[in-house]
């Protein structure tokens, strides 16, 4: 079911998939994600988290209702604003309390903000590749990306600015080992100019992104990432935090600090990854068992557990 909410001056699209009466799980992704998480009878097109959410998958839409939303986009928008929008979406959908809120990347930041402002409205937070504030190196890289877009605007080359900014961002989402495995160090031989395979890949990724993301959206949500700041002690919802080893955007040390300071019981899961920050999208075989185990372990409102389908094989460290 698709619906909209009025949030300030914006109208945000929302979507909820799954059987009526089932426990509700909210799923929020990175700045490129939208409300369409997975395919359904109403909309069979693939969603942004198709590998993890859907019938028979880790977040099983036969057993859970899954809700998501588009992000608010303003010149200055905070993760608290996004958390407030999610609370409004729950109101409109008639959901009093979530079984869990799963957030990855920017969505993980929004989940933490939700845990501060709306703690009574979710049983659990599952935070993937996010922390209580941005790492200074991540902020430095994103600040340069925004400057690239502003330079494009100033020279009437806005789209090219978005393409280059996204291409630069793509270099931070994976790992050096992944790029070395995928791309040879020598340039293409058949082109008159010197173009390297990795360069070609990054620019094409930037072009695809520019077709669905405006400069205004990119700048607003990029800035929101860097403005994000919560006090971990203010999060009073039991939380599972997933650190992606090799993540150059959210280092393991920062995730551990979040877990140590959190104002509620916290479990830390550390996953080896060759995809770095993008592991939540590219390595479902690592992420899915953790999500399935945590969702199955939670009690629903009637006091029973959701039936298990399998055991997690993830390597875990609990704090």
Secondary structure, DSSP 8 states (H G I E B T S, - for coil): -EEEEEETTEEEEEEEES-TTSEEEEEE--TT--S--S--SS--S--TTTTTEETTSSEETTTEEEEEE-----SS--HHHHHHHHHHHHHHHT-SSBSEEEEETHHHHHHHHHHHH-GGGBS-EEEES--SB--HHHHHHHHHHHHHHHHHHHTT-HHHHHHHHHHHHHHHHS-HHHHHHHS-SSB-SSSSS--BHHHHHHHHHHHHHHTT--HHHHHHHHHHHHH-B--GGG--S-EEEEEEET-SSS-HHHHHHHHHH-SS-EEEEEEE-SSGGGHHHH-HHHHHHHHHHHHHHSB-TTS-B-----------EE-
